[in-house]
Amino acid sequence: MVEPSPLRVLVYSDNPRTREQVQLALGKRVHPDLPELTYVEIATGPMVIRQMDEGGFDLVILDGEATPVGGMGIAKQLKDEIADCPPVLVLTGRPDDRWLANWSRAEAAVPHPIDPIRLGDAVVTLLRAPVQ
């Protein structure tokens, strides 16, 4: 049996600990039915845009609390500018910020602090969703 190609996940936060928490929460394989995950860590907003312009990502996880460029603004820009933008998950400062994630057009939002089960469930749902 041929092993499927790994899924590429972009993880953006200005905080290295947040990027690490996302990767630890999801691990190498978020679900047995899905391929392994590989991560591209990004610490600045302009680099997110550059990497997304190059393409090849299956999922984008953006920290809504990142500074100076927040993940929700980046999510909105990506959804507005990239025709086949992969699903976007935004990490919000609190559960009540879900409306901001909706504004950004992100498909999912998970609040800080990162709950591995909640994050994993959201990621599995996004990765299993049919391609638009």
N, C-alpha and C positions, 0 to 999 in steps of 0.2 A: 504494500500500500504506500502510495506517495504521500508524504506529509505536506499539508497545505502550507502556502507561504505565510509567514508571520504577519499579523496585523500591526500596522504602524500607528502609534499613538503619540500625538504631540502634547506635551505637558508644559504649560506656561505658568510661571509665577516668578516674581522677583525674589521670593523667599526660597532658598535651597531646601529648607526643611519641609515646606509644603510640597515641593516637587518629589522629595523623597517619600513623604507620607502617601502620596497618590500611588507611587510605584509599589510601595510595601503593601498597601491596601489591596491592590489589584493583582500583584504577583506576576509570575511569568505566564500563567494560564488562568484566566478569570472564570472559565467554565469548560468542562470536559468536551463539550460539543463544538467549541470554538478553537481556532488556531492559537498558537502562542502569541504573546504580545511583545513588541519591541517598542522602546520609548525613545523619543527625541526630546530632551530637556531644553527649554528655552527660558531665558531670564529677562528678555527685553521685548517690548511691543514691536519695534521695527523688525526684529529678527523673526517674530511670528509671521508677519506679513511676507517677508522674504521667503521663508520656508514654505508657507502656504502657496505662494506663487509658483514654487517649484513642483508642488503637488505630491501625490503618493501617500497621503495619510488616510487612514480608515476612521479615525476619531480624533477630535480635538478637545482637550480639557484645559479650560482657562480659569485662572484665579481672579474672581471678581474683585478681590481685595488688593490686587497687585498695584504697586505704584512705580512710576508716575502714570502708567497707562493701565487702566483696569481691564479685566477680562471681558466685562459686558460690552464695553465700547468696541473692543476688538471683535467680539462675536458679531455685533451688528455690522461692522465694516466687512467682515468676511462674508456674511450672508448677503450683503448688498452687492459685493464686488466679484464673488467667485460663483460662476454658474453652477458647477457641480460640487458645491461645498459639502464636505463630509459632515456627519452629525457633530454638534457642539454641545458639550456639557460645561456649565459654569458652576464654579464653587462660590457660593454666596456667603456674605458675612453672617447672615442669620436666616432662619426659615421664612420670615416675613418679607425677605427680598426677592421672593419668587416672581413677583410682578415685574421687577427689573429684568430678570432673566427672560421673561416673556417678551418684554420690549426689545431685548437684544436679539430675539429670534432663535435663541438656543433651544435645542430640543429637550434638554433636561437641566435640572439644577439640584445641587446637593449642598447643604449648608456646612460651614465650618462649625465645630471641629469635624474633621473627616471621620465618618463612620464607615469602616471597611465593608460592612454588609450593605448599607444603603448605596454606597458608591459602586460596589460590585453589581448590585441589582440594576442600577441605572445604566451602567456600561454594557451589561449583557443585553438589556432591552434595546439599546441603541445599535449595538453591533449585529443584532438579529433582525432589525427592522429592514424591510425591503428597500432596495435602492430606489430613490425617486427618479 
